[in-house]
Amino acid sequence: MKLGIVGLPNVGKSTLFNAITNAGAESANYPFCTIEPNVGMVAVPDARLDKLSEMYHPKKTTPAVIEFVDIAGLVKGASNGAGLGNKFLENIRRTDAIVHVVRCFDDENIMHVVSDATQNVPVDPLGDIETIDLELIMADLEMANRRAEKAAKNAKSGNKLAAREAELFTALAKHLDAGKSARTFECNGDDAKLIAQSDLLSLKPVIYAANMDEDGFADQAGNRYLALVQQKAAAEGAQVLPICAKLEQEIAELDGDERAMFLEELGVEASGLDRLIQCSYTLLGLISFLTYGEDECRAWTIQSGTKAPQAAGKIHSDIERGFIRAETINFNDMIACGSVQAAKEKGLLRSEGKDYVVRDGDMIYFRFNV
């Protein structure tokens, strides 16, 4: 899974990226500090995998990972080449979802840039969101018009599928031209599949990371900027992650007990990274299953609703091709029994076939033959 961290210049993107990846990306108070995207791989925390590792003492323990991409700050007019323009948009195109960092604090010492990198303007979370949304929409509008024109030419030969495609993308272009994102374009069936395969920027799922200063994070109920972002997200079915990037940097520098104590003092159950990963999994409809043994204990990320053979294919295509059955027990059932053997004796270790839909936390041993 690849998440793109985006936002206007100086909203805290690189600070947040540094905190969650410890990658040391440059962070400074001037526009376009980030030019080439910084990339960091982060292990997905999973207490279930940690427990299996304790039980089996494997040669290797492999968590699921998320790739975070810190993308250059966007400015108004990017779809027409302003700022880093098309380069920024192309970097977004390669991600699975967008983490849109929105500034939710006032600080006269940190510039707030929207269209002119030399002008400091008042903080405006909704205006910032609209600025980025509009740039993505305008880039999509250009693509939709090209698709509609190409399909219309092909339809002249009597190609009914091309005619339908031309009609669909003409309607989409009209929707986008009204300033509405592809996420809000209503269609179903084959039309929805075609739209989903079109690599549209404004179709990508979004998490709004509401970046606050320490005072605002401590009093979230009184943060008027956060309230505006939450209202916006609720209206479009997006997720909101209240966060203080500065505090996250401090948390990232702590280990074990110190980190737990600091989080407790803040009144927060989990770090921003943990909460961001939870948001990402929920947003994209992802779950994890586990494989286990003395050689390796590993967590695998799949789409919710995935059947056993396709889950096996995440490990190796040969296992999917030669799938026979999946010997399955859910982690919570195994823990309640104390071991896989004890669970097996109680009849909780099941043999599942090709139609079995894998559940989050399933421990699976795949039987196959090729």
C-alpha positions in Angstrom: 0.0 0.0 0.0 1.3 3.4 -1.0 0.0 6.6 0.7 0.8 10.1 -0.7 1.2 12.9 1.8 0.1 16.1 0.1 -0.9 19.6 1.0 -0.1 23.2 0.4 3.5 24.4 1.2 4.4 24.7 4.9 1.4 22.8 6.3 3.6 20.2 8.1 3.8 17.5 5.4 7.5 16.8 5.8 7.4 17.2 9.6 4.7 14.5 9.7 6.6 12.3 7.2 9.7 12.5 9.3 7.8 11.6 12.5 6.1 8.6 11.0 9.0 7.2 9.0 12.1 8.5 10.8 13.4 9.0 7.3 15.1 12.4 8.0 13.4 14.2 5.1 14.3 17.9 5.0 11.8 20.1 6.8 12.0 23.9 6.7 9.9 27.0 6.7 10.0 27.9 3.0 7.9 26.9 0.0 8.9 23.9 -2.1 11.4 22.6 0.5 10.4 19.2 -0.8 11.0 18.9 -4.6 11.7 15.2 -5.2 9.3 13.0 -3.3 10.7 11.5 -0.1 9.8 7.8 0.3 9.7 5.8 3.6 8.6 2.3 4.3 6.9 1.7 7.7 6.1 -1.6 9.4 2.4 -2.0 10.3 2.2 -2.5 14.1 0.4 -5.8 14.8 0.4 -7.2 18.4 -0.9 -10.5 17.0 2.2 -11.0 14.9 4.4 -10.1 17.9 2.6 -12.8 19.9 3.1 -15.4 17.2 6.8 -14.5 17.1 7.0 -15.1 20.9 5.4 -18.5 20.5 7.3 -19.8 17.5 10.7 -18.1 17.8 10.9 -18.0 14.0 14.0 -17.4 12.0 12.3 -14.3 10.6 9.3 -12.1 11.5 7.9 -10.0 8.7 5.2 -7.4 9.3 3.0 -5.8 6.6 4.4 -2.5 5.4 3.1 0.8 4.1 5.0 3.1 1.8 4.6 6.8 2.6 5.5 9.3 -0.1 6.1 12.9 0.9 5.1 14.9 -2.2 6.1 18.5 -2.9 3.7 21.3 -1.7 1.0 22.2 -4.2 0.0 25.7 -5.1 -3.0 27.1 -6.9 -2.6 26.6 -10.7 -0.6 23.4 -10.4 -2.8 21.7 -13.1 -1.6 24.4 -15.5 2.0 24.0 -14.4 2.3 26.4 -11.5 4.8 25.6 -8.8 5.9 22.0 -9.4 2.7 21.4 -11.2 2.5 18.3 -13.3 5.3 16.6 -11.4 3.3 16.9 -8.2 0.2 15.5 -9.9 2.1 12.6 -11.4 3.5 11.6 -8.0 -0.1 11.5 -6.6 -1.2 9.3 -9.5 1.1 6.6 -8.3 -0.5 6.3 -4.8 -3.4 4.2 -3.5 -4.7 7.0 -1.3 -4.1 10.6 -0.3 -3.2 11.8 3.2 -4.1 15.5 2.8 -2.3 17.5 5.5 -4.4 20.6 6.4 -3.0 23.4 8.6 -5.3 23.9 11.6 -3.3 26.5 13.6 -2.2 30.1 13.5 1.5 31.0 13.6 2.7 34.3 12.2 6.2 32.9 12.0 5.2 30.2 9.5 4.1 31.3 6.0 0.8 30.2 4.7 1.0 29.9 1.0 -1.8 29.3 -1.5 -1.1 30.8 -4.9 1.9 33.1 -4.5 5.0 31.7 -2.7 6.0 35.2 -1.7 2.7 36.1 0.1 1.7 35.0 3.6 -2.1 34.7 3.7 -4.5 33.9 6.6 -5.0 30.2 7.5 -8.1 28.8 5.8 -8.5 24.9 6.1 -11.6 24.7 3.8 -10.0 27.0 1.3 -6.8 24.9 1.4 -8.8 21.7 0.8 -10.7 23.4 -2.1 -7.5 24.6 -3.7 -6.0 21.1 -3.9 -9.3 19.4 -4.8 -9.7 21.9 -7.7 -6.2 21.2 -9.1 -6.9 17.4 -9.0 -10.3 18.0 -10.6 -8.9 20.1 -13.4 -6.3 17.5 -14.2 -9.0 14.9 -14.3 -11.2 17.1 -16.5 -8.4 17.2 -19.1 -8.1 13.4 -19.0 -11.9 12.9 -19.2 -12.2 15.1 -22.2 -9.4 13.2 -24.0 -11.1 9.8 -23.2 -14.5 11.1 -24.4 -13.0 12.4 -27.7 -11.1 9.2 -28.4 -14.1 7.0 -27.6 -16.4 9.2 -29.8 -14.0 8.7 -32.8 -14.1 4.9 -32.3 -17.8 5.0 -31.9 -18.2 6.3 -35.5 -17.4 2.8 -36.8 -20.5 1.4 -34.9 -18.6 0.3 -31.8 -21.3 0.2 -29.1 -18.9 -0.1 -26.2 -17.0 3.0 -27.5 -20.3 4.9 -27.8 -21.1 4.1 -24.2 -17.6 5.1 -23.1 -17.9 8.4 -24.9 -21.3 9.1 -23.2 -19.9 8.1 -19.8 -16.8 10.3 -20.0 -18.7 13.2 -21.4 -21.0 13.0 -18.4 -18.0 12.8 -16.1 -16.3 15.8 -17.7 -19.5 17.8 -17.2 -19.5 16.7 -13.5 -15.8 17.7 -13.1 -16.3 21.0 -14.9 -18.8 21.9 -12.2 -16.0 21.6 -9.6 -17.0 18.2 -8.3 -14.6 15.4 -7.7 -14.7 12.0 -9.4 -15.5 10.5 -6.0 -18.9 12.1 -6.1 -19.8 11.0 -9.6 -22.6 8.5 -9.4 -22.5 5.4 -11.6 -22.6 1.6 -11.1 -21.9 -1.7 -12.7 -19.6 -1.7 -15.7 -19.5 2.1 -15.8 -18.1 2.2 -12.2 -15.5 -0.4 -13.1 -14.4 1.7 -16.1 -14.2 4.9 -14.0 -12.2 3.0 -11.3 -9.7 1.9 -13.9 -9.1 5.4 -15.3 -6.4 6.5 -12.9 -8.3 9.6 -11.9 -6.7 11.8 -9.2 -9.9 13.1 -7.6 -11.2 9.5 -7.3 -8.5 8.5 -4.8 -9.7 8.0 -1.2 -8.7 10.8 1.2 -7.6 11.1 4.8 -7.5 14.7 6.1 -4.7 15.0 8.6 -5.7 18.0 10.6 -2.3 19.3 11.8 -2.6 21.4 15.0 -0.2 23.1 17.3 0.2 21.7 20.8 -2.5 23.9 22.4 -5.0 23.1 19.6 -4.3 19.4 19.9 -4.8 19.5 23.7 -8.1 21.3 23.2 -9.5 19.6 20.1 -13.1 20.4 21.0 -12.3 24.1 21.0 -10.3 24.1 17.7 -12.5 25.8 15.2 -10.3 24.8 12.3 -10.6 21.1 13.2 -14.4 21.4 13.4 -14.5 22.8 9.9 -12.4 19.9 8.5 -14.5 17.4 10.3 -17.7 18.9 8.9 -16.2 18.8 5.4 -15.1 15.2 5.8 -18.5 14.1 7.1 -20.2 15.6 4.1 -18.0 13.6 1.7 -17.5 10.4 3.7 -13.8 11.0 4.2 -11.7 10.3 7.3 -10.1 12.9 9.6 -7.0 12.3 11.6 -6.4 15.0 14.3 -2.7 15.2 14.8 0.1 17.5 16.0 3.1 16.8 13.7 5.5 18.6 16.1 4.5 16.3 19.0 4.7 13.2 16.7 8.3 14.1 16.0 8.9 14.0 19.8 7.1 10.7 20.1 9.1 9.2 17.3 12.3 9.9 19.3 11.1 7.9 22.3 11.3 4.2 23.0 9.0 1.7 24.7 8.0 2.8 28.2 8.9 6.4 27.6 6.7 6.6 24.5 3.8 4.9 26.4 4.2 7.4 29.3 4.3 10.4 27.0 1.2 9.2 25.1 -0.6 8.8 28.5 0.3 12.3 29.5 -1.1 13.6 26.2 -4.3 11.6 26.8 -3.8 9.7 23.5 -4.1 5.9 23.3 -2.0 5.5 20.2 0.7 7.4 18.2 -0.2 9.3 15.1 1.4 6.6 13.0 -0.8 3.9 14.5 -3.9 6.0 14.1 -3.0 6.9 10.5 -2.5 3.2 9.7 -5.9 2.3 11.2 -7.5 5.1 9.2 -5.8 3.8 6.0 -6.9 0.2 6.5 -10.5 1.4 7.2 -10.5 3.8 4.2 -9.2 1.2 1.8 -11.1 -1.7 3.2 -8.0 -3.7 4.1 -7.4 -6.6 6.6 -4.5 -8.8 7.5 -4.1 -12.5 7.7 -1.2 -14.3 9.3 1.1 -17.2 8.4 3.2 -18.9 11.1 5.9 -21.4 11.8 9.5 -21.9 12.8 10.8 -20.5 9.5 8.7 -17.3 9.5 5.8 -15.5 11.0 4.3 -13.0 8.7 1.4 -10.6 8.3 -0.2 -10.2 4.8 -2.5 -7.3 3.8 -5.5 -8.1 1.6 -8.7 -6.4 0.5 -11.7 -7.3 2.8 -13.8 -9.9 1.0 -10.8 -11.7 -0.6 -11.3 -15.5 -1.0 -8.7 -18.0 0.2 -7.1 -18.8 -3.2 -6.6 -15.1 -4.0 -5.2 -14.6 -0.4 -2.8 -17.5 -1.2 -1.8 -15.7 -4.3 -0.4 -12.8 -2.2 2.2 -15.3 -1.0 3.0 -16.9 -4.4 1.1 -17.3 -7.6 1.9 -21.1 -7.6 0.0 -21.4 -4.3 -3.1 -19.8 -5.8 -2.8 -21.8 -9.0 -2.5 -25.1 -7.1 -4.8 -24.3 -4.2 -6.3 -27.3 -2.4 -7.5 -26.0 0.9 -6.7 -23.5 3.7 -6.2 -24.8 7.2 -7.5 -21.9 9.2 -8.0 -20.7 12.7 -8.6 -17.1 13.9 -5.9 -15.7 16.1 -8.4 -14.8 18.9 -9.7 -18.4 19.0 -6.1 -19.7 19.1 -5.2 -17.4 22.0 -8.3 -18.4 23.9 -7.2 -22.1 23.6 -3.5 -21.4 24.3 -2.0 -23.0 21.2 -2.9 -24.2 17.7 -2.8 -27.8 18.9 -5.2 -27.1 21.7 -7.5 -25.3 19.3 -7.3 -28.2 16.9 -8.3 -30.6 19.6 -11.4 -28.5 20.3 -12.3 -28.6 16.6 -11.5 -24.9 16.0 -8.9 -25.5 13.3 -11.0 -25.6 10.1 -10.3 -26.8 6.5 -11.7 -24.2 4.2 -12.2 -24.4 0.4 -12.0 -22.1 -2.6 -15.1 -20.1 -1.6 -13.9 -19.2 1.9 -13.7 -15.5 2.5 -10.6 -14.7 4.7 -11.3 -12.8 7.9 -9.0 -10.3 9.7 -6.7 -12.1 12.0 -7.0 -15.5 10.3 -4.0 -17.8 10.8 -3.7 -19.8 7.6 -1.6 -22.7 6.4 -2.3 -23.3 2.6 -2.2 -26.7 1.1 -1.5 -26.7 -2.6 -0.1 -28.8 -5.5 1.4 -27.7 -8.7 
